[in-house]
C-alpha cells in the first residue's frame, strides 16, 4: 500500500500556503507603499507565523526545503516522497 | 459601486453563417476604478485571501463571469 499522509498534513500545508500568499500580497503592496507602518508590522508578524508553522510542520512530518533551508532527519530524508507535485 | 462585467449586444445580420452571439461582455476589474491603493484597506482572512486571489475585498475580481455560468470560487 502506498504511503498515505494524514489529514492534518494537508491542513498544515494549506495554512502555510495561505500565510505565504498573504506574504506575497503584502510584499507586492509594500513595494509601492514603503511607508505603510501597519502593513510592515503585519508583514513581519505573518512572516514570523509562517516560519513557526514551517518549523512545526518539519518536526511533525518531513523537511520542506532542500539545500540547507531545512534540517534533515537520520537517515537522509530530504529526497523522500511525497515531492511537492505529488502531495 | 461599479460592475465587474460590462455587456453589449453586437449587431446580428440575417446572413450570418454561424449561430450569432447575442450578448458579449468584457471584464472591468476594480483596479480600473482605484487610482492609487490607499493604505489600511479592509482585508480578507488568509484562507479567504488564498481562495479569492487577493488580500483586499475591494480588489477582488471574479473570473470567469459569474453571470455567464462561471462559478465564483472561494
Backbone of each chain as nested JSON, in Angstrom:
{
  "chains": [
    {"id": "A", "residues": [
      {"number": 1, "name": "UNK", "atoms": {"N": [0.882, -1.175, 0.0], "CA": [0.0, 0.0, 0.0], "C": [0.924, 1.231, 0.0]}},
      {"number": 2, "name": "UNK", "atoms": {"N": [0.624, 2.193, -0.889], "CA": [1.478, 3.366, -0.955], "C": [1.329, 4.16, 0.335]}},
      {"number": 3, "name": "UNK", "atoms": {"N": [2.337, 4.971, 0.596], "CA": [2.322, 5.781, 1.828], "C": [1.18, 6.791, 1.734]}},
      {"number": 4, "name": "UNK", "atoms": {"N": [0.351, 6.876, 2.804], "CA": [-0.726, 7.857, 2.772], "C": [-0.46, 8.897, 3.839]}},
      {"number": 5, "name": "UNK", "atoms": {"N": [-0.737, 10.163, 3.538], "CA": [-0.453, 11.219, 4.507], "C": [-1.707, 11.493, 5.323]}},
      {"number": 6, "name": "UNK", "atoms": {"N": [-1.563, 11.762, 6.621], "CA": [-2.731, 12.041, 7.472], "C": [-3.402, 13.343, 7.064]}},
      {"number": 7, "name": "UNK", "atoms": {"N": [-4.695, 13.514, 7.409], "CA": [-5.415, 14.732, 7.013], "C": [-4.767, 16.007, 7.549]}},
      {"number": 8, "name": "UNK", "atoms": {"N": [-4.22, 15.965, 8.774], "CA": [-3.692, 17.255, 9.292], "C": [-2.464, 17.682, 8.498]}},
      {"number": 9, "name": "UNK", "atoms": {"N": [-1.863, 16.695, 7.782], "CA": [-0.731, 17.046, 6.909], "C": [-1.189, 18.095, 5.896]}},
      {"number": 10, "name": "UNK", "atoms": {"N": [-2.383, 17.849, 5.32], "CA": [-2.878, 18.762, 4.288], "C": [-3.387, 20.047, 4.908]}},
      {"number": 11, "name": "UNK", "atoms": {"N": [-3.949, 19.941, 6.136], "CA": [-4.414, 21.181, 6.773], "C": [-3.235, 22.099, 7.064]}},
      {"number": 12, "name": "UNK", "atoms": {"N": [-2.152, 21.53, 7.629], "CA": [-0.969, 22.367, 7.931], "C": [-0.443, 22.992, 6.645]}},
      {"number": 13, "name": "UNK", "atoms": {"N": [-0.375, 22.174, 5.585], "CA": [0.167, 22.708, 4.333], "C": [-0.693, 23.854, 3.824]}},
      {"number": 14, "name": "UNK", "atoms": {"N": [-2.038, 23.69, 3.954], "CA": [-2.894, 24.746, 3.434], "C": [-2.737, 26.021, 4.251]}},
      {"number": 15, "name": "UNK", "atoms": {"N": [-2.579, 25.856, 5.562], "CA": [-2.361, 27.051, 6.401], "C": [-1.095, 27.776, 5.966]}},
      {"number": 16, "name": "UNK", "atoms": {"N": [-0.021, 26.995, 5.766], "CA": [1.253, 27.607, 5.353], "C": [1.054, 28.306, 4.017]}},
      {"number": 17, "name": "UNK", "atoms": {"N": [0.302, 27.649, 3.13], "CA": [0.095, 28.232, 1.796], "C": [-0.683, 29.544, 1.899]}},
      {"number": 18, "name": "UNK", "atoms": {"N": [-1.689, 29.572, 2.793], "CA": [-2.495, 30.788, 2.941], "C": [-1.622, 31.92, 3.476]}},
      {"number": 19, "name": "UNK", "atoms": {"N": [-0.812, 31.61, 4.49], "CA": [0.036, 32.667, 5.063], "C": [1.049, 33.141, 4.029]}},
      {"number": 20, "name": "UNK", "atoms": {"N": [1.607, 32.213, 3.262], "CA": [2.594, 32.633, 2.271], "C": [1.944, 33.497, 1.195]}},
      {"number": 21, "name": "UNK", "atoms": {"N": [0.676, 33.219, 0.875], "CA": [0.002, 34.065, -0.115], "C": [-0.187, 35.465, 0.446]}},
      {"number": 22, "name": "UNK", "atoms": {"N": [-0.564, 35.553, 1.728], "CA": [-0.723, 36.873, 2.349], "C": [0.622, 37.603, 2.299]}},
      {"number": 23, "name": "UNK", "atoms": {"N": [1.711, 36.855, 2.525], "CA": [3.033, 37.493, 2.491], "C": [3.354, 38.004, 1.093]}},
      {"number": 24, "name": "UNK", "atoms": {"N": [3.001, 37.232, 0.08], "CA": [3.248, 37.691, -1.3], "C": [2.482, 38.98, -1.553]}},
      {"number": 25, "name": "UNK", "atoms": {"N": [1.199, 38.989, -1.15], "CA": [0.377, 40.181, -1.39], "C": [0.947, 41.386, -0.661]}},
      {"number": 26, "name": "UNK", "atoms": {"N": [1.318, 41.177, 0.612], "CA": [1.831, 42.306, 1.392], "C": [3.162, 42.774, 0.82]}},
      {"number": 27, "name": "UNK", "atoms": {"N": [3.97, 41.81, 0.363], "CA": [5.262, 42.195, -0.198], "C": [5.067, 43.088, -1.418]}},
      {"number": 28, "name": "UNK", "atoms": {"N": [4.177, 42.68, -2.323], "CA": [3.937, 43.483, -3.526], "C": [3.348, 44.836, -3.142]}},
      {"number": 29, "name": "UNK", "atoms": {"N": [2.463, 44.823, -2.124], "CA": [1.849, 46.084, -1.692], "C": [2.92, 47.014, -1.131]}},
      {"number": 30, "name": "UNK", "atoms": {"N": [3.832, 46.446, -0.323], "CA": [4.841, 47.289, 0.333], "C": [5.875, 47.799, -0.654]}},
      {"number": 31, "name": "UNK", "atoms": {"N": [6.013, 47.103, -1.805], "CA": [6.941, 47.629, -2.815], "C": [6.523, 49.032, -3.233]}},
      {"number": 32, "name": "UNK", "atoms": {"N": [5.206, 49.262, -3.272], "CA": [4.739, 50.58, -3.73], "C": [4.305, 51.457, -2.564]}},
      {"number": 33, "name": "UNK", "atoms": {"N": [4.275, 50.902, -1.357], "CA": [3.87, 51.712, -0.204], "C": [4.927, 51.533, 0.896]}},
      {"number": 34, "name": "UNK", "atoms": {"N": [6.152, 52.06, 0.677], "CA": [7.212, 51.747, 1.645], "C": [6.971, 52.328, 3.032]}},
      {"number": 35, "name": "UNK", "atoms": {"N": [6.077, 53.338, 3.157], "CA": [5.963, 53.982, 4.473], "C": [4.76, 53.507, 5.256]}},
      {"number": 36, "name": "UNK", "atoms": {"N": [4.099, 52.43, 4.797], "CA": [2.885, 51.988, 5.473], "C": [3.286, 51.138, 6.676]}},
      {"number": 37, "name": "UNK", "atoms": {"N": [3.297, 51.757, 7.852], "CA": [3.84, 51.084, 9.033], "C": [2.999, 49.858, 9.411]}},
      {"number": 38, "name": "UNK", "atoms": {"N": [1.647, 49.998, 9.373], "CA": [0.803, 48.876, 9.802], "C": [1.035, 47.671, 8.902]}},
      {"number": 39, "name": "UNK", "atoms": {"N": [1.178, 47.93, 7.591], "CA": [1.382, 46.808, 6.67], "C": [2.712, 46.129, 6.958]}},
      {"number": 40, "name": "UNK", "atoms": {"N": [3.734, 46.93, 7.282], "CA": [5.047, 46.34, 7.584], "C": [4.946, 45.494, 8.843]}},
      {"number": 41, "name": "UNK", "atoms": {"N": [4.193, 46.02, 9.839], "CA": [4.022, 45.27, 11.079], "C": [3.32, 43.949, 10.774]}},
      {"number": 42, "name": "UNK", "atoms": {"N": [2.251, 44.021, 9.974], "CA": [1.519, 42.797, 9.645], "C": [2.408, 41.849, 8.874]}},
      {"number": 43, "name": "UNK", "atoms": {"N": [3.241, 42.399, 7.979], "CA": [4.139, 41.551, 7.187], "C": [5.093, 40.79, 8.098]}},
      {"number": 44, "name": "UNK", "atoms": {"N": [5.671, 41.508, 9.061], "CA": [6.627, 40.841, 9.946], "C": [5.945, 39.802, 10.828]}},
      {"number": 45, "name": "UNK", "atoms": {"N": [4.72, 40.145, 11.335], "CA": [4.022, 39.159, 12.167], "C": [3.712, 37.925, 11.336]}},
      {"number": 46, "name": "UNK", "atoms": {"N": [3.19, 38.134, 10.11], "CA": [2.82, 36.986, 9.277], "C": [4.042, 36.169, 8.919]}},
      {"number": 47, "name": "UNK", "atoms": {"N": [5.153, 36.849, 8.655], "CA": [6.378, 36.121, 8.31], "C": [6.791, 35.237, 9.477]}},
      {"number": 48, "name": "UNK", "atoms": {"N": [6.685, 35.795, 10.699], "CA": [7.08, 35.007, 11.871], "C": [6.151, 33.809, 12.016]}},
      {"number": 49, "name": "UNK", "atoms": {"N": [4.832, 34.058, 11.845], "CA": [3.887, 32.941, 11.98], "C": [4.185, 31.873, 10.943]}},
      {"number": 50, "name": "UNK", "atoms": {"N": [4.493, 32.308, 9.719], "CA": [4.746, 31.345, 8.655], "C": [5.977, 30.508, 8.986]}},
      {"number": 51, "name": "UNK", "atoms": {"N": [7.021, 31.158, 9.515], "CA": [8.232, 30.4, 9.875], "C": [7.911, 29.39, 10.962]}},
      {"number": 52, "name": "UNK", "atoms": {"N": [7.118, 29.822, 11.975], "CA": [6.793, 28.883, 13.058], "C": [6.041, 27.674, 12.51]}},
      {"number": 53, "name": "UNK", "atoms": {"N": [5.05, 27.955, 11.637], "CA": [4.262, 26.841, 11.087], "C": [5.168, 25.88, 10.331]}},
      {"number": 54, "name": "UNK", "atoms": {"N": [6.152, 26.454, 9.588], "CA": [7.029, 25.569, 8.823], "C": [7.876, 24.723, 9.757]}},
      {"number": 55, "name": "UNK", "atoms": {"N": [8.376, 25.315, 10.841], "CA": [9.212, 24.554, 11.783], "C": [8.369, 23.436, 12.381]}},
      {"number": 56, "name": "UNK", "atoms": {"N": [7.136, 23.749, 12.799], "CA": [6.287, 22.706, 13.384], "C": [6.024, 21.611, 12.352]}},
      {"number": 57, "name": "UNK", "atoms": {"N": [5.742, 22.035, 11.098], "CA": [5.446, 21.045, 10.066], "C": [6.636, 20.12, 9.877]}},
      {"number": 58, "name": "UNK", "atoms": {"N": [7.835, 20.712, 9.877], "CA": [9.017, 19.887, 9.621], "C": [9.275, 18.946, 10.783]}},
      {"number": 59, "name": "UNK", "atoms": {"N": [8.923, 19.371, 12.017], "CA": [9.094, 18.448, 13.156], "C": [8.125, 17.284, 13.004]}},
      {"number": 60, "name": "UNK", "atoms": {"N": [6.863, 17.619, 12.627], "CA": [5.842, 16.572, 12.622], "C": [6.007, 15.649, 11.427]}},
      {"number": 61, "name": "UNK", "atoms": {"N": [6.301, 16.232, 10.242], "CA": [6.236, 15.388, 9.048], "C": [7.614, 15.205, 8.433]}},
      {"number": 62, "name": "UNK", "atoms": {"N": [8.005, 16.117, 7.529], "CA": [9.298, 15.93, 6.847], "C": [9.801, 17.296, 6.43]}},
      {"number": 63, "name": "UNK", "atoms": {"N": [11.083, 17.41, 6.092], "CA": [11.6, 18.718, 5.695], "C": [10.881, 19.23, 4.459]}},
      {"number": 64, "name": "UNK", "atoms": {"N": [10.765, 20.567, 4.395], "CA": [10.038, 21.17, 3.281], "C": [10.982, 21.586, 2.164]}},
      {"number": 65, "name": "UNK", "atoms": {"N": [12.174, 22.051, 2.563], "CA": [13.083, 22.624, 1.554], "C": [14.418, 21.909, 1.619]}},
      {"number": 66, "name": "UNK", "atoms": {"N": [15.171, 22.006, 0.499], "CA": [16.461, 21.319, 0.479], "C": [17.589, 22.337, 0.477]}},
      {"number": 67, "name": "UNK", "atoms": {"N": [18.802, 21.857, 0.212], "CA": [19.986, 22.697, 0.143], "C": [20.176, 23.54, 1.403]}},
      {"number": 68, "name": "UNK", "atoms": {"N": [19.861, 22.922, 2.575], "CA": [20.18, 23.58, 3.824], "C": [19.105, 24.52, 4.316]}},
      {"number": 69, "name": "UNK", "atoms": {"N": [18.02, 24.651, 3.568], "CA": [16.976, 25.538, 4.071], "C": [16.104, 24.812, 5.083]}},
      {"number": 70, "name": "UNK", "atoms": {"N": [16.272, 23.456, 5.173], "CA": [15.567, 22.684, 6.208], "C": [16.542, 21.672, 6.781]}},
      {"number": 71, "name": "UNK", "atoms": {"N": [16.249, 21.276, 8.049], "CA": [17.088, 20.238, 8.652], "C": [16.635, 18.873, 8.141]}},
      {"number": 72, "name": "UNK", "atoms": {"N": [17.585, 17.903, 8.174], "CA": [17.194, 16.565, 7.74], "C": [17.201, 15.628, 8.943]}},
      {"number": 73, "name": "UNK", "atoms": {"N": [16.383, 14.565, 8.843], "CA": [16.424, 13.542, 9.881], "C": [17.483, 12.515, 9.503]}},
      {"number": 74, "name": "UNK", "atoms": {"N": [17.6, 11.479, 10.377], "CA": [18.508, 10.382, 10.045], "C": [17.65, 9.167, 9.756]}},
      {"number": 75, "name": "UNK", "atoms": {"N": [17.791, 8.354, 8.707], "CA": [18.709, 8.665, 7.59], "C": [18.157, 9.785, 6.73]}},
      {"number": 76, "name": "UNK", "atoms": {"N": [18.98, 10.215, 5.789], "CA": [18.698, 11.362, 4.922], "C": [17.304, 11.239, 4.329]}},
      {"number": 77, "name": "UNK", "atoms": {"N": [16.412, 12.218, 4.58], "CA": [15.058, 12.061, 4.016], "C": [14.617, 13.295, 3.251]}},
      {"number": 78, "name": "UNK", "atoms": {"N": [15.592, 14.11, 2.826], "CA": [15.209, 15.304, 2.06], "C": [14.605, 14.882, 0.719]}},
      {"number": 79, "name": "UNK", "atoms": {"N": [15.067, 13.732, 0.203], "CA": [14.58, 13.349, -1.14], "C": [13.466, 12.309, -1.048]}},
      {"number": 80, "name": "UNK", "atoms": {"N": [12.862, 12.154, 0.169], "CA": [11.771, 11.171, 0.273], "C": [10.527, 11.704, -0.418]}},
      {"number": 81, "name": "UNK", "atoms": {"N": [9.629, 10.763, -0.775], "CA": [8.317, 11.208, -1.301], "C": [7.461, 11.582, -0.093]}},
      {"number": 82, "name": "UNK", "atoms": {"N": [6.388, 12.349, -0.181], "CA": [5.918, 12.926, -1.431], "C": [6.665, 14.203, -1.799]}},
      {"number": 83, "name": "UNK", "atoms": {"N": [6.991, 14.291, -3.067], "CA": [7.561, 15.544, -3.572], "C": [6.416, 16.542, -3.732]}},
      {"number": 84, "name": "UNK", "atoms": {"N": [6.778, 17.839, -3.861], "CA": [5.724, 18.862, -3.868], "C": [4.612, 18.588, -4.863]}},
      {"number": 85, "name": "UNK", "atoms": {"N": [4.981, 18.077, -6.05], "CA": [3.908, 17.893, -7.043], "C": [3.146, 16.604, -6.793]}},
      {"number": 86, "name": "UNK", "atoms": {"N": [3.695, 15.748, -5.838], "CA": [2.969, 14.511, -5.573], "C": [2.01, 14.669, -4.407]}},
      {"number": 87, "name": "UNK", "atoms": {"N": [2.11, 15.757, -3.668], "CA": [1.349, 15.897, -2.42], "C": [-0.126, 15.656, -2.663]}}
    ]},
    {"id": "B", "residues": [
      {"number": 1, "name": "UNK", "atoms": {"N": [-21.24, 51.919, -6.745], "CA": [-20.374, 50.734, -6.846], "C": [-20.319, 50.339, -8.336]}},
      {"number": 2, "name": "UNK", "atoms": {"N": [-19.172, 49.98, -8.811], "CA": [-19.002, 49.665, -10.237], "C": [-19.343, 48.196, -10.475]}},
      {"number": 3, "name": "UNK", "atoms": {"N": [-19.584, 47.833, -11.724], "CA": [-19.879, 46.416, -12.031], "C": [-18.612, 45.784, -12.59]}},
      {"number": 4, "name": "UNK", "atoms": {"N": [-18.449, 44.493, -12.305], "CA": [-17.209, 43.803, -12.692], "C": [-17.23, 43.483, -14.181]}},
      {"number": 5, "name": "UNK", "atoms": {"N": [-18.433, 43.315, -14.757], "CA": [-18.513, 42.949, -16.181], "C": [-19.466, 43.914, -16.88]}},
      {"number": 6, "name": "UNK", "atoms": {"N": [-19.106, 44.331, -18.079], "CA": [-19.996, 45.195, -18.862], "C": [-20.472, 44.375, -20.063]}},
      {"number": 7, "name": "UNK", "atoms": {"N": [-21.716, 44.578, -20.444], "CA": [-22.302, 43.762, -21.503], "C": [-22.726, 44.657, -22.655]}},
      {"number": 8, "name": "UNK", "atoms": {"N": [-22.666, 44.124, -23.892], "CA": [-23.191, 44.86, -25.052], "C": [-23.736, 43.862, -26.051]}},
      {"number": 9, "name": "UNK", "atoms": {"N": [-24.65, 44.365, -26.897], "CA": [-25.297, 43.475, -27.857], "C": [-24.743, 43.772, -29.247]}},
      {"number": 10, "name": "UNK", "atoms": {"N": [-23.952, 42.868, -29.859], "CA": [-23.434, 43.123, -31.203], "C": [-24.544, 43.052, -32.248]}},
      {"number": 11, "name": "UNK", "atoms": {"N": [-24.315, 43.682, -33.389], "CA": [-25.296, 43.643, -34.491], "C": [-25.319, 42.234, -35.048]}},
      {"number": 12, "name": "UNK", "atoms": {"N": [-26.512, 41.675, -35.285], "CA": [-26.628, 40.332, -35.844], "C": [-27.332, 40.459, -37.187]}},
      {"number": 13, "name": "UNK", "atoms": {"N": [-26.611, 40.14, -38.303], "CA": [-27.189, 40.275, -39.634], "C": [-27.991, 39.047, -40.006]}},
      {"number": 14, "name": "UNK", "atoms": {"N": [-28.899, 39.131, -40.963], "CA": [-29.72, 37.981, -41.36], "C": [-28.902, 36.919, -42.084]}},
      {"number": 15, "name": "UNK", "atoms": {"N": [-27.7, 37.257, -42.617], "CA": [-26.957, 36.272, -43.428], "C": [-25.789, 35.675, -42.673]}},
      {"number": 16, "name": "UNK", "atoms": {"N": [-25.756, 35.823, -41.319], "CA": [-24.598, 35.264, -40.588], "C": [-24.596, 33.748, -40.737]}},
      {"number": 17, "name": "UNK", "atoms": {"N": [-23.481, 33.138, -41.144], "CA": [-23.445, 31.671, -41.309], "C": [-23.503, 30.942, -39.97]}},
      {"number": 18, "name": "UNK", "atoms": {"N": [-22.905, 31.528, -38.917], "CA": [-22.839, 30.785, -37.646], "C": [-23.892, 31.334, -36.698]}},
      {"number": 19, "name": "UNK", "atoms": {"N": [-24.081, 30.572, -35.588], "CA": [-25.055, 30.993, -34.589], "C": [-24.596, 32.322, -34.009]}},
      {"number": 20, "name": "UNK", "atoms": {"N": [-25.458, 33.364, -33.991], "CA": [-24.997, 34.675, -33.517], "C": [-24.788, 34.664, -32.007]}},
      {"number": 21, "name": "UNK", "atoms": {"N": [-23.801, 35.455, -31.569], "CA": [-23.613, 35.665, -30.123], "C": [-24.389, 36.927, -29.788]}},
      {"number": 22, "name": "UNK", "atoms": {"N": [-25.501, 36.773, -29.035], "CA": [-26.397, 37.917, -28.837], "C": [-25.799, 38.936, -27.888]}},
      {"number": 23, "name": "UNK", "atoms": {"N": [-25.202, 38.419, -26.764], "CA": [-24.693, 39.358, -25.747], "C": [-23.218, 39.062, -25.517]}},
      {"number": 24, "name": "UNK", "atoms": {"N": [-22.383, 40.075, -25.608], "CA": [-20.956, 39.884, -25.329], "C": [-20.598, 40.696, -24.093]}},
      {"number": 25, "name": "UNK", "atoms": {"N": [-19.494, 40.292, -23.414], "CA": [-19.153, 41.005, -22.169], "C": [-17.656, 41.235, -22.125]}},
      {"number": 26, "name": "UNK", "atoms": {"N": [-17.263, 42.226, -21.339], "CA": [-15.821, 42.408, -21.081], "C": [-15.65, 42.724, -19.606]}},
      {"number": 27, "name": "UNK", "atoms": {"N": [-14.454, 42.406, -19.096], "CA": [-14.193, 42.475, -17.665], "C": [-13.66, 43.856, -17.312]}},
      {"number": 28, "name": "UNK", "atoms": {"N": [-14.211, 44.465, -16.25], "CA": [-13.677, 45.741, -15.775], "C": [-13.284, 45.543, -14.31]}},
      {"number": 29, "name": "UNK", "atoms": {"N": [-12.031, 45.11, -14.086], "CA": [-11.622, 44.81, -12.71], "C": [-11.543, 46.067, -11.85]}},
      {"number": 30, "name": "UNK", "atoms": {"N": [-11.536, 45.884, -10.523], "CA": [-11.6, 47.037, -9.608], "C": [-10.437, 48.003, -9.759]}},
      {"number": 31, "name": "UNK", "atoms": {"N": [-9.253, 47.475, -10.212], "CA": [-8.118, 48.412, -10.224], "C": [-8.308, 49.525, -11.239]}},
      {"number": 32, "name": "UNK", "atoms": {"N": [-9.257, 49.331, -12.179], "CA": [-9.514, 50.426, -13.122], "C": [-10.158, 51.608, -12.411]}},
      {"number": 33, "name": "UNK", "atoms": {"N": [-10.867, 51.299, -11.33], "CA": [-11.607, 52.369, -10.649], "C": [-10.858, 52.883, -9.427]}},
      {"number": 34, "name": "UNK", "atoms": {"N": [-9.66, 52.299, -9.174], "CA": [-8.922, 52.695, -7.972], "C": [-7.61, 53.313, -8.429]}},
      {"number": 35, "name": "UNK", "atoms": {"N": [-7.405, 54.582, -8.114], "CA": [-6.209, 55.262, -8.611], "C": [-4.97, 54.658, -7.961]}},
      {"number": 36, "name": "UNK", "atoms": {"N": [-4.66, 55.084, -6.733], "CA": [-3.503, 54.529, -6.038], "C": [-4.05, 53.864, -4.783]}},
      {"number": 37, "name": "UNK", "atoms": {"N": [-3.662, 52.617, -4.557], "CA": [-4.301, 51.868, -3.465], "C": [-4.077, 52.586, -2.144]}},
      {"number": 38, "name": "UNK", "atoms": {"N": [-5.151, 53.017, -1.441], "CA": [-4.948, 53.695, -0.161], "C": [-4.503, 52.692, 0.896]}},
      {"number": 39, "name": "UNK", "atoms": {"N": [-3.74, 53.172, 1.896], "CA": [-3.351, 52.246, 2.973], "C": [-4.554, 51.903, 3.842]}},
      {"number": 40, "name": "UNK", "atoms": {"N": [-4.439, 50.78, 4.569], "CA": [-5.439, 50.452, 5.571], "C": [-6.765, 50.018, 4.993]}},
      {"number": 41, "name": "UNK", "atoms": {"N": [-6.729, 49.347, 3.829], "CA": [-7.998, 48.826, 3.301], "C": [-8.414, 47.594, 4.093]}},
      {"number": 42, "name": "UNK", "atoms": {"N": [-9.689, 47.295, 4.042], "CA": [-10.186, 46.101, 4.735], "C": [-9.588, 44.86, 4.081]}},
      {"number": 43, "name": "UNK", "atoms": {"N": [-9.309, 43.807, 4.906], "CA": [-8.616, 42.64, 4.351], "C": [-9.436, 41.381, 4.538]}},
      {"number": 44, "name": "UNK", "atoms": {"N": [-9.162, 40.377, 3.682], "CA": [-9.732, 39.041, 3.875], "C": [-8.939, 38.324, 4.961]}},
      {"number": 45, "name": "UNK", "atoms": {"N": [-9.51, 37.2, 5.444], "CA": [-8.686, 36.308, 6.29], "C": [-7.729, 35.569, 5.352]}},
      {"number": 46, "name": "UNK", "atoms": {"N": [-6.605, 35.019, 5.883], "CA": [-5.648, 34.345, 4.988], "C": [-6.289, 33.299, 4.097]}},
      {"number": 47, "name": "UNK", "atoms": {"N": [-7.204, 32.465, 4.661], "CA": [-7.787, 31.412, 3.832], "C": [-8.648, 32.017, 2.737]}},
      {"number": 48, "name": "UNK", "atoms": {"N": [-9.478, 33.024, 3.106], "CA": [-10.318, 33.681, 2.095], "C": [-9.448, 34.328, 1.033]}},
      {"number": 49, "name": "UNK", "atoms": {"N": [-8.328, 34.948, 1.476], "CA": [-7.46, 35.62, 0.503], "C": [-6.916, 34.6, -0.483]}},
      {"number": 50, "name": "UNK", "atoms": {"N": [-6.521, 33.42, 0.047], "CA": [-5.968, 32.394, -0.837], "C": [-7.012, 31.954, -1.85]}},
      {"number": 51, "name": "UNK", "atoms": {"N": [-8.271, 31.831, -1.387], "CA": [-9.308, 31.319, -2.273], "C": [-9.753, 32.365, -3.284]}},
      {"number": 52, "name": "UNK", "atoms": {"N": [-9.707, 33.662, -2.891], "CA": [-10.262, 34.644, -3.831], "C": [-9.164, 35.336, -4.617]}},
      {"number": 53, "name": "UNK", "atoms": {"N": [-7.901, 35.069, -4.307], "CA": [-6.849, 35.548, -5.18], "C": [-6.34, 36.932, -4.874]}},
      {"number": 54, "name": "UNK", "atoms": {"N": [-6.895, 37.551, -3.784], "CA": [-6.36, 38.857, -3.414], "C": [-6.572, 39.06, -1.921]}},
      {"number": 55, "name": "UNK", "atoms": {"N": [-5.801, 39.949, -1.345], "CA": [-5.894, 40.155, 0.103], "C": [-6.979, 41.167, 0.443]}},
      {"number": 56, "name": "UNK", "atoms": {"N": [-7.426, 41.97, -0.548], "CA": [-8.356, 43.067, -0.275], "C": [-9.667, 42.861, -1.021]}},
      {"number": 57, "name": "UNK", "atoms": {"N": [-10.81, 42.822, -0.286], "CA": [-12.099, 42.619, -0.964], "C": [-12.348, 43.648, -2.054]}},
      {"number": 58, "name": "UNK", "atoms": {"N": [-11.877, 44.906, -1.837], "CA": [-12.134, 45.929, -2.868], "C": [-11.438, 45.58, -4.181]}},
      {"number": 59, "name": "UNK", "atoms": {"N": [-10.394, 44.728, -4.156], "CA": [-9.679, 44.425, -5.4], "C": [-10.06, 43.069, -5.965]}},
      {"number": 60, "name": "UNK", "atoms": {"N": [-11.075, 42.429, -5.349], "CA": [-11.449, 41.082, -5.811], "C": [-12.188, 41.169, -7.145]}},
      {"number": 61, "name": "UNK", "atoms": {"N": [-11.707, 40.437, -8.158], "CA": [-12.445, 40.445, -9.431], "C": [-12.704, 38.998, -9.823]}},
      {"number": 62, "name": "UNK", "atoms": {"N": [-13.99, 38.573, -9.787], "CA": [-14.299, 37.171, -10.063], "C": [-14.063, 36.859, -11.532]}},
      {"number": 63, "name": "UNK", "atoms": {"N": [-13.505, 35.688, -11.781], "CA": [-13.33, 35.229, -13.17], "C": [-13.541, 33.727, -13.176]}},
      {"number": 64, "name": "UNK", "atoms": {"N": [-14.184, 33.102, -14.075], "CA": [-14.932, 33.734, -15.164], "C": [-16.202, 34.409, -14.683]}},
      {"number": 65, "name": "UNK", "atoms": {"N": [-16.879, 35.005, -15.583], "CA": [-18.032, 35.832, -15.277], "C": [-19.102, 35.009, -14.557]}},
      {"number": 66, "name": "UNK", "atoms": {"N": [-19.427, 35.356, -13.272], "CA": [-20.424, 34.561, -12.541], "C": [-21.777, 34.54, -13.236]}},
      {"number": 67, "name": "UNK", "atoms": {"N": [-22.124, 35.649, -13.974], "CA": [-23.46, 35.665, -14.58], "C": [-23.509, 34.778, -15.815]}},
      {"number": 68, "name": "UNK", "atoms": {"N": [-22.324, 34.397, -16.352], "CA": [-22.368, 33.583, -17.573], "C": [-21.895, 32.179, -17.24]}},
      {"number": 69, "name": "UNK", "atoms": {"N": [-22.383, 31.652, -16.11], "CA": [-22.09, 30.263, -15.841], "C": [-20.78, 30.036, -15.141]}},
      {"number": 70, "name": "UNK", "atoms": {"N": [-19.952, 31.087, -14.968], "CA": [-18.694, 30.87, -14.254], "C": [-19.003, 30.789, -12.772]}},
      {"number": 71, "name": "UNK", "atoms": {"N": [-18.61, 29.715, -12.087], "CA": [-18.952, 29.617, -10.658], "C": [-17.889, 30.366, -9.858]}},
      {"number": 72, "name": "UNK", "atoms": {"N": [-18.313, 31.36, -9.029], "CA": [-17.318, 32.096, -8.238], "C": [-16.67, 31.152, -7.232]}},
      {"number": 73, "name": "UNK", "atoms": {"N": [-15.334, 31.136, -7.175], "CA": [-14.636, 30.213, -6.246], "C": [-14.521, 30.887, -4.895]}},
      {"number": 74, "name": "UNK", "atoms": {"N": [-14.155, 30.117, -3.895], "CA": [-13.878, 30.677, -2.569], "C": [-15.138, 30.975, -1.793]}}
    ]}
  ]
}
